[in-house]
Amino acid sequence: MTAPLKVLIVEDEALLAMELESLVEEAGHSVVGWATSASEAKTMADSVEADIAFVDIHLSDGPSGVDVAEYIGRKNSSMVVFMTANPKRIPDHFAGAVGVIAKPYTMNGLMSSLRYLQECIRRPPPVSTRPAGFTLSPLFEETLVSAA
């Protein structure tokens, strides 16, 4: 059995964060915390160990999710996946994120993405097919291809 993932949620809409937390836990993983702003997210990233950080682009303090992704990426502590209804706001270099799940996402799409990410982290390269609703960053996709 593959070890469950530890997930940090960076989302300013409480209902979405709670729904995401429920789905993550239903998939057998654990949520190590959630933040609603860039400053909370950076503090949380410094104080918890997470395998993945699901980061929205627009947080309570504005469109600061890209800054959060870059901060976490510099720390090299967690894989960042954007979860946003505005994927066009993600810079071409993805700010260090490995991919994006576009909102609105489906429960099945999220579960498939979690399974795929778990394989990427715990036993790369993944054996599952990349879920349709999950777009990889060009750099991460290149890394997976070279690992195969």
KAFEN-V399499 format. One record per pair of residues at least 12 apart in sequence whose ideal C-beta (glycine too) atoms are under 7 Angstrom apart, sorted by the first residue. I is the first residue (numbers start at 0). J is the second residue. D is the distance in whole Angstrom. If there is no record, write none. Layout:
# KAFEN-V399499
I_J_D ; I_J_D
This chain:
# KAFEN-V399499
1_117_6 ; 1_121_5 ; 1_122_7 ; 2_121_6 ; 3_27_5 ; 3_28_5 ; 3_29_6 ; 4_28_4 ; 4_50_4 ; 4_51_6 ; 4_116_7 ; 4_117_6 ; 4_120_7 ; 5_29_6 ; 5_31_5 ; 5_48_6 ; 5_49_5 ; 5_50_5 ; 6_23_5 ; 6_28_6 ; 6_29_7 ; 6_30_5 ; 6_31_7 ; 6_49_6 ; 6_50_7 ; 6_51_5 ; 6_53_6 ; 7_31_6 ; 7_32_6 ; 7_43_6 ; 7_44_7 ; 7_47_6 ; 7_49_4 ; 7_52_4 ; 7_77_6 ; 8_20_6 ; 8_30_6 ; 8_33_4 ; 8_53_5 ; 9_33_7 ; 9_34_5 ; 9_40_4 ; 9_52_6 ; 9_53_7 ; 9_54_4 ; 9_55_6 ; 9_58_7 ; 9_64_7 ; 9_67_6 ; 10_33_6 ; 10_55_5 ; 11_35_4 ; 11_36_7 ; 11_55_7 ; 11_58_5 ; 11_59_4 ; 16_33_5 ; 19_53_6 ; 20_33_7 ; 22_106_6 ; 22_109_5 ; 23_113_7 ; 26_110_5 ; 26_113_5 ; 28_113_7 ; 31_47_4 ; 31_48_7 ; 31_49_5 ; 32_47_5 ; 35_58_6 ; 35_59_5 ; 36_58_5 ; 36_59_5 ; 36_60_4 ; 37_58_6 ; 37_60_6 ; 37_63_4 ; 37_66_5 ; 37_67_5 ; 40_67_4 ; 41_67_7 ; 41_70_5 ; 44_70_7 ; 44_71_5 ; 44_74_6 ; 44_76_6 ; 44_77_7 ; 49_77_4 ; 50_77_6 ; 50_78_6 ; 50_120_5 ; 51_77_6 ; 51_78_5 ; 51_80_6 ; 51_116_6 ; 52_71_5 ; 52_77_5 ; 52_79_5 ; 53_80_5 ; 53_82_5 ; 54_67_5 ; 54_68_5 ; 54_79_6 ; 54_81_6 ; 54_82_7 ; 55_82_6 ; 55_83_6 ; 56_81_6 ; 56_83_4 ; 56_85_5 ; 56_88_5 ; 56_89_7 ; 57_85_7 ; 62_88_6 ; 64_81_7 ; 65_90_6 ; 65_94_5 ; 68_81_7 ; 68_94_4 ; 68_95_5 ; 68_96_5 ; 69_94_5 ; 69_95_6 ; 72_94_7 ; 72_95_3 ; 78_97_5 ; 78_116_7 ; 78_120_6 ; 79_95_6 ; 79_96_4 ; 79_97_7 ; 80_96_6 ; 80_97_6 ; 80_98_5 ; 80_99_7 ; 80_100_6 ; 80_116_7 ; 81_96_5 ; 81_99_4 ; 82_100_5 ; 82_102_6 ; 83_99_7 ; 83_101_7 ; 83_102_6 ; 84_101_7 ; 84_102_4 ; 86_99_5 ; 86_101_5 ; 93_136_4 ; 93_138_7 ; 96_136_6 ; 97_135_7 ; 97_136_6 ; 97_139_4 ; 98_133_6 ; 98_134_6 ; 98_135_5 ; 98_136_6 ; 98_139_6 ; 99_134_5 ; 100_112_6 ; 100_132_6 ; 100_133_6 ; 101_132_6 ; 104_132_6 ; 108_130_6 ; 108_132_4 ; 111_130_4 ; 112_130_5 ; 112_132_7 ; 112_133_4 ; 114_127_6 ; 115_127_5 ; 115_129_6 ; 115_130_6 ; 115_133_7 ; 123_146_5 ; 124_143_5 ; 124_146_4 ; 124_147_5
